[in-house]
Amino acid sequence: MSPGVTVVKVGGNEVDDPAWVARLAREVAGHAGSVVLVHGGGKEVTALQRTLGAEPEWKDGLRITTTEGMRAVAMVLSGLVNKRIVSALLTAGADAVGISGEDGGLLRAIVARGGAMGRIGEIERVRAELLHAWLAQGLTPVVSPVSRGRDGGALNVNADDAAAAVAGTMEAAELLFVSNVPGVLASGETIPEIAASDVERLIDDGTAQGGMAPKLRAAARAADRVGRVRIGGLEMLNDSTAGTRICAAGR
């Protein structure tokens, strides 16, 4: 287990809001321990694709990513969003470095679903030693999930899956999926704890809908390799009781 290392995943529905990003940066700067931040940015990718005259397509909640579409993904995630978060962290007093999964081959991926989704990838390797080296220098790595494929080209990896892979490989003390809700909700109330074995049932019965389903699945996959896994709001960074905890068997 990597003592004191927290992997934080933030989603694309929040990172285009300057006030929210500034609050995120303050919470990270005030967090006791080292942080690796993995981010999405899908809403802005969609906007850029439409500006460029291409209507986005999805299947099973994933963006079908053509070679042209991959350019928009990389421009937004590894450029615009990544540097926005780095800038906010620096302003808040946290020393930060922005990188993509392509840099140094940090995230190696294979083409998913036999290529039926285009340049969609699945992580096969994380160079955790690079992240540990940056943390040892007092830096907060901010990671775009755009990853390096076996053919040397970029692959679009879901940020939830990338964060789970990073946290699992690092054997992080904690993995936080930060969103705009206080946790996994049932009848408007936050569920305090969910067993990984119950995740598919909650998806099937409609308790977890939309973007919560991939978060829960990624959390369940990471639960047996990470000290604690939670889903909720920004308050989780400095409140150990906030959010919904996803527990592996025996924990």
C-alpha positions in Angstrom: 0.0 0.0 0.0 1.3 3.5 -0.8 0.9 5.4 2.5 -0.6 8.8 2.2 -1.2 8.6 -1.6 -4.8 9.6 -2.7 -5.9 9.2 -6.3 -8.6 11.7 -7.2 -10.7 11.4 -10.3 -12.7 14.5 -11.4 -15.3 14.4 -14.2 -16.0 16.4 -17.3 -19.3 17.9 -16.0 -17.4 20.0 -13.4 -14.0 20.9 -14.9 -15.4 23.6 -17.2 -16.6 25.6 -14.2 -13.8 28.0 -13.1 -15.3 28.4 -9.6 -15.5 24.6 -9.1 -12.0 24.1 -10.4 -10.7 26.8 -8.0 -12.4 25.0 -5.1 -11.0 21.7 -6.2 -7.5 23.2 -6.2 -8.0 24.6 -2.7 -9.1 21.3 -1.4 -6.2 19.5 -3.0 -3.7 22.1 -1.7 -5.2 21.6 1.8 -5.2 17.8 1.7 -2.9 16.0 4.1 -0.8 13.7 1.9 0.1 13.2 -1.7 -2.4 13.5 -4.5 -2.5 12.2 -8.0 -5.4 13.8 -10.0 -7.0 12.1 -13.0 -9.5 14.1 -15.0 -12.1 13.8 -17.7 -13.6 16.5 -19.9 -16.2 14.9 -22.1 -18.6 17.8 -22.2 -15.9 20.1 -23.8 -14.8 17.3 -26.2 -18.4 17.2 -27.4 -18.5 21.0 -27.9 -15.3 21.0 -29.9 -16.4 18.1 -32.1 -19.6 20.0 -32.9 -17.6 23.2 -33.6 -15.5 21.2 -36.0 -18.7 20.0 -37.8 -18.7 16.4 -36.4 -21.7 15.1 -34.4 -20.5 12.9 -31.5 -21.8 9.3 -31.4 -22.0 7.1 -28.3 -22.6 3.4 -27.7 -23.1 1.9 -24.2 -22.2 5.2 -22.6 -18.8 5.4 -24.4 -17.9 7.9 -27.1 -17.2 6.3 -30.5 -13.8 7.7 -31.3 -12.7 7.9 -34.9 -9.1 9.0 -35.8 -10.4 12.5 -36.4 -12.4 12.4 -33.1 -9.3 11.3 -31.3 -7.7 14.6 -32.2 -10.5 16.5 -30.5 -10.2 14.3 -27.4 -6.5 14.8 -27.1 -6.7 18.6 -27.8 -9.3 19.1 -25.0 -8.1 16.6 -22.4 -4.3 16.8 -22.7 -4.4 20.5 -23.5 -7.2 22.7 -22.4 -8.6 20.9 -19.4 -5.3 19.6 -18.1 -3.6 23.0 -18.1 -6.6 24.7 -16.6 -6.4 22.4 -13.6 -2.7 22.7 -13.3 -3.0 26.5 -13.3 -5.6 26.4 -10.6 -3.5 24.2 -8.4 -0.5 26.5 -8.8 -2.7 29.5 -7.9 -3.9 27.6 -4.8 -0.3 26.9 -3.7 0.0 23.3 -4.8 3.0 22.5 -7.0 1.6 20.7 -10.0 2.7 19.1 -13.3 0.3 18.3 -16.1 0.8 15.2 -18.2 -1.1 12.8 -20.4 -1.0 9.0 -20.4 1.1 9.3 -23.6 3.9 11.1 -21.9 6.6 8.7 -20.9 4.2 5.9 -21.8 2.6 6.6 -18.4 -0.6 4.8 -19.4 -0.3 2.0 -22.0 -3.5 0.7 -23.5 -5.0 -1.7 -26.0 -7.8 -1.1 -28.4 -11.1 -2.1 -26.8 -13.9 -4.2 -28.2 -11.9 -5.3 -31.2 -11.9 -1.8 -32.6 -15.7 -1.6 -32.9 -15.6 1.7 -31.0 -12.7 3.1 -32.9 -9.8 4.5 -30.8 -11.4 3.5 -27.5 -8.8 1.9 -25.2 -8.4 -0.2 -22.1 -5.4 0.2 -19.8 -2.9 -2.6 -19.7 0.0 -1.0 -17.9 0.6 2.0 -15.6 4.2 3.2 -15.1 3.6 3.9 -11.4 7.3 4.6 -10.9 6.9 7.9 -12.8 4.1 9.0 -10.5 6.0 8.1 -7.4 9.0 10.1 -8.7 7.0 13.2 -9.3 5.3 12.8 -5.8 8.8 12.5 -4.3 9.6 15.9 -5.7 6.6 17.4 -4.0 4.6 17.6 -7.3 0.9 16.9 -7.8 0.6 15.0 -11.1 -2.5 16.0 -13.1 -3.2 13.2 -15.6 -5.2 13.2 -18.8 -6.4 9.7 -19.6 -5.4 9.9 -23.2 -3.2 6.8 -23.4 -0.5 5.3 -25.7 -1.7 2.4 -27.8 0.5 -0.5 -29.0 0.6 1.1 -32.5 2.1 4.3 -31.0 -1.1 6.2 -31.5 -3.3 7.8 -28.9 -6.3 6.0 -27.4 -9.3 7.4 -25.6 -9.6 5.8 -22.2 -12.5 6.4 -19.9 -11.2 8.6 -17.0 -13.0 6.5 -14.3 -11.2 3.4 -15.6 -7.8 5.2 -15.9 -8.1 6.4 -12.3 -9.0 2.9 -11.1 -6.0 1.5 -12.9 -3.6 4.2 -11.5 -4.9 3.7 -8.0 -4.7 -0.1 -8.2 -1.2 -0.2 -9.6 0.0 2.3 -7.0 -1.9 0.4 -4.3 -3.0 3.9 -3.2 -4.3 4.5 0.3 -7.5 6.0 -1.2 -9.3 6.5 -4.5 -11.9 9.2 -4.7 -14.4 9.6 -7.5 -15.4 13.2 -7.2 -18.6 14.4 -8.9 -21.4 16.9 -8.4 -23.4 14.7 -6.0 -22.7 13.8 -2.4 -22.5 10.1 -3.1 -24.6 7.2 -4.6 -28.2 8.1 -3.9 -31.2 6.0 -3.1 -34.5 7.9 -2.6 -32.6 11.1 -2.3 -30.3 9.9 0.5 -26.6 9.0 0.3 -25.9 5.3 0.7 -23.0 5.2 3.2 -21.5 1.9 2.0 -21.9 -0.5 -0.9 -20.3 -3.9 -1.3 -18.5 -4.4 -4.7 -20.6 -7.5 -5.2 -23.8 -5.4 -5.1 -22.8 -2.9 -7.8 -24.4 -4.7 -10.7 -27.6 -5.1 -8.8 -27.8 -1.4 -8.2 -27.2 -0.6 -11.9 -29.7 -3.2 -13.0 -32.5 -1.9 -10.7 -31.9 1.7 -11.7 -30.4 3.0 -8.4 -27.2 3.9 -10.3 -28.0 5.6 -13.6 -26.1 7.6 -16.3 -22.5 8.4 -15.3 -22.8 6.8 -11.9 -22.8 3.3 -13.4 -19.2 3.4 -14.9 -18.0 5.1 -11.6 -19.4 2.2 -9.6 -18.0 -0.4 -11.9 -14.5 1.2 -11.8 -14.7 1.6 -8.0 -15.6 -2.1 -7.6 -12.7 -3.2 -9.8 -10.3 -1.1 -7.6 -11.7 -2.0 -4.2 -9.5 -5.0 -3.6 -6.3 -3.2 -4.4 -6.9 0.2 -2.8 -7.1 1.0 0.9 -10.5 2.9 0.6 -12.7 3.8 -2.4 -15.3 6.5 -2.2 -17.7 8.2 -4.5 -19.1 11.7 -3.7 -18.4 15.4 -3.7 -15.3 17.6 -3.2 -15.8 17.5 0.6 -14.4 13.9 0.5 -10.8 15.3 0.2 -10.8 16.6 3.7 -13.7 14.7 5.3 -13.1 11.0 5.8 -16.8 10.3 6.5 -18.2 11.9 3.3 -19.4 10.1 0.3 -20.3 6.4 -0.4 -17.6 3.8 0.3 -17.3 0.9 -2.0 -16.0 -2.2 -0.1 -14.4 -5.3 -1.4 -15.2 -8.7 0.1 -13.7 -9.0 3.6 -13.3 -5.3 4.2 
